[in-house]
Amino acid sequence: MLPNWLIHRAYLTPDRPALITASEQLTFRDLLTRAQTSAYQLAALEVKTGDAVAVLMRNSVEFVVLMHAVNMLGATLVPLNTRLTPTEIAWQLDNVKAKLFITDEDNDPTAQNALTERPLGSSESPLVVDVPPSVPLLQQYALDAVHSIIHTSGTTGHPKGTMLTFGNFWWSSVGSALNLGNHADDRWLACMPLFHVGGLSIAIKSVIYGIPMVLHQSFDAAAVNRAIDEQKVTIVSVVATMLARMLDERGDKPYPASLRCVLLGGGPAPQPLLEACAARGVPVVQTYGLTEAASQVATLAPEDALRKLGSAGKPLFPMEIRIVKDEQSVNAGEMGEILVRGPSVTPGYYNQREASRQALRGGWLHTGDIGYLDDEGFLYVVDRRDDLIISGGENVYPAEVEAVLMAHPDVVEAAVIGVSDEKWGAVPAALIKIRDGAIFDAESLRAFCAARLARFKVPVHIKATNELPRTASGKLVRRVVAAQWVAG
Amino acid sequence: MLPNWLIHRAYLTPDRPALITASEQLTFRDLLTRAQTSAYQLAALEVKTGDAVAVLMRNSVEFVVLMHAVNMLGATLVPLNTRLTPTEIAWQLDNVKAKLFITDEDNDPTAQNALTERPLGSSESPLVVDVPPSVPLLQQYALDAVHSIIHTSGTTGHPKGTMLTFGNFWWSSVGSALNLGNHADDRWLACMPLFHVGGLSIAIKSVIYGIPMVLHQSFDAAAVNRAIDEQKVTIVSVVATMLARMLDERGDKPYPASLRCVLLGGGPAPQPLLEACAARGVPVVQTYGLTEAASQVATLAPEDALRKLGSAGKPLFPMEIRIVKDEQSVNAGEMGEILVRGPSVTPGYYNQREASRQALRGGWLHTGDIGYLDDEGFLYVVDRRDDLIISGGENVYPAEVEAVLMAHPDVVEAAVIGVSDEKWGAVPAALIKIRDGAIFDAESLRAFCAARLARFKVPVHIKATNELPRTASGKLVRRVVAAQWVAG
């Protein structure tokens, strides 16, 4: 058990800034007051221990406040990706049996549509309650209690709800502090969505470290550069496409010395970008992270950035990494599946006992990602899970897109792969086989997908073929599709 | 379970300095190699999981190496105070049923005498083993395994062995990092003995943080000042008498900006000293710590040092403090017993079930210290346990000294109190009642004590009386003795 970390932080350093947005600045005392009020409002709406509270919101003070309010009631936060379609949202709400579904003005139409698909709870916003009921707010957090459920897609076509405990986030925060350091004047900029583990974990680190989170509603290169200059942001979490746009926008102007860490996640970074950062003295810390491990697992310190170009570095202190092939550890330099162990690893997927058992067999998280350790123990991630496409920091799982394509009456088979893209790093592309007699029309297929999938998942390119490469047992070989695509 | 923290640290940052002494500098790789060799030597001497290994040594590389070696075998370290008499050492060895007793050249005569008192194991030094046996060293540390047993004296006259787990030290290190910050260029100077929790915990923090411990064999004001200048020490742990001597020795020369924290423990600091530090810009962080909580429990940041003069500040992040009277929490400003809860609190005293149950009742460590919280929640320690005398950073428990005095054939009753002393902060003094017909001779009583007690425990002043103040139930009222002493 730990003391309720927001209450404890507000006791320790009530007047330090906790949250800075374009329009507001809250101290930890303010944040606690707001969170308590919000908790009473949720309680008036019958939210109780163990209930799932789904949140479909842009980055805002309210989102952070809600997270703490949900925590204090012993309920579970289910942050939803705002780019999802109403159908996808309805599926996730149903999957976690959401007791309450909270949205904001921007996302209200989507939310209403999701509710039309499958009616569920209330989406009234803002919540107004006259008299705070006297609800006991949790004074302590159990490390093994579930803090959030964050959906990650899998190979099955449907997303899985990754359960992350208070302990997962606590250890992740501690591991990050032991690794990146922890300075009294730190200010961590979040321009990634709070519904991603990368964004959400910053909101938690802020409370554990007692430092402000500078929160942007969405990524804007000029706004990020300005915040670094004017608000003395010391750490910023970005993906490669964001960093590239920041450098473009900035031109020749150097970054101030106060910027001590640019935490670069979301897949392998292009070498020219890393070289540009080195040349300009941008303190890039590459990281390999996973929703299932509450964000960062390994990082590469700036001093090793060029010597170990392309590496994701070494694990955070209490985390361990192994590379296995056929469940046996391989030697340095040999490729295999990346396994992760440590206290920030999820206890499993919500309501998916078999998938959890499989992913966590032997006490190690089987990431499905491919990589190797060099002779000094530096991790190189060669390929995210066989099939994972990382497009502008968002994960796209081919199986999910293929399932939608195959739901089209004209499509018999579909293979989705990632093809490289200058702006997004990669974008999804589809190779399909149509039924005999049908007419292939890429545009109408894309429209079909767009009605059912978040925009970043919709294949940018669609081509047709007569036969998809499969193994003897009939398993699709996406690697061959990818090779054919590049060749043809 | 955590990965073996020395192995993991040596993997993460093999080339960073780990330990710096006057004659040697070891990297984490070096430290691991030395510790492994030492572990094999201990294993050859039949040290096994759960065995107690007692160490009577001055501060040295060997001490640190031994700590890690003992850890890796799953054995328990029992650091012994080098100022103890052979009788006291023999008692502690016996109390923990030490399997092995390791000493160094300086302490060998004392060790030999202790062994004469009660023969026990081997004190051969150095240990030499030809071929390292193939012993499996622990690859993981269980958080609830006992790391060390450190004796603290109690009111019963005999010391109790405080068990400190790997988890206690881990959480203490993490709490300290979250509180004092954690900088890549940190160097923590230990000039306090490693057999105290304050010194030992620095050796552990060094490995968890990946920063060097600068280790001095003993406290020397000029050497500490020199290390701050020349070795860029950023944090130093001291007690008030040390700090006063450092300032004296330094004269007007300001401390460099690289010194970011002077962690001041070991009892309340005199106001003039704090004011002198404020005037000279010395970044003093006052701390309230306990062996039973693996060192720091609360600290006062420099920015509050003058506003909250005399306060020990607020608890480290995961720790909680309560003030109770008759087992009920009191209001802000009211005095009571200081209770501490959190993951760095000992699971109990070795082989002292009843004393442990009593000290930890209700899930809170009952420190016996008296204090209050002000309306902002800052802790003020008014009195260490009723009876505790802190003399130059060493704890002196009156009951232990009284027991020795009363063992003298001429002494019928004895009361030991602390009287203020310019050099040591406080020194023990005794008021005794001699048997009818005996002749009071302070010098021979002091000699009697010196043969049985560490020098810092021997009463500096001894006076005689006909009657000691007692309560109706016969309990000695040391406060009244102290008042009489000052008055008379």
Interface residues (C-beta under 8 A of the other chain):
Chain A: L2 P3 H8 R9 Y11 L12 V174 A177 L178 G181 N182 H183 A184 I208 Y209 G210 K314 P315 F317 P318 E320 P343 E376 G377
Chain B: L2 P3 H8 R9 Y11 L12 P14 V174 A177 L178 G181 N182 H183 A184 I208 Y209 G210 K314 P315 F317 P318 E320 P343 G377
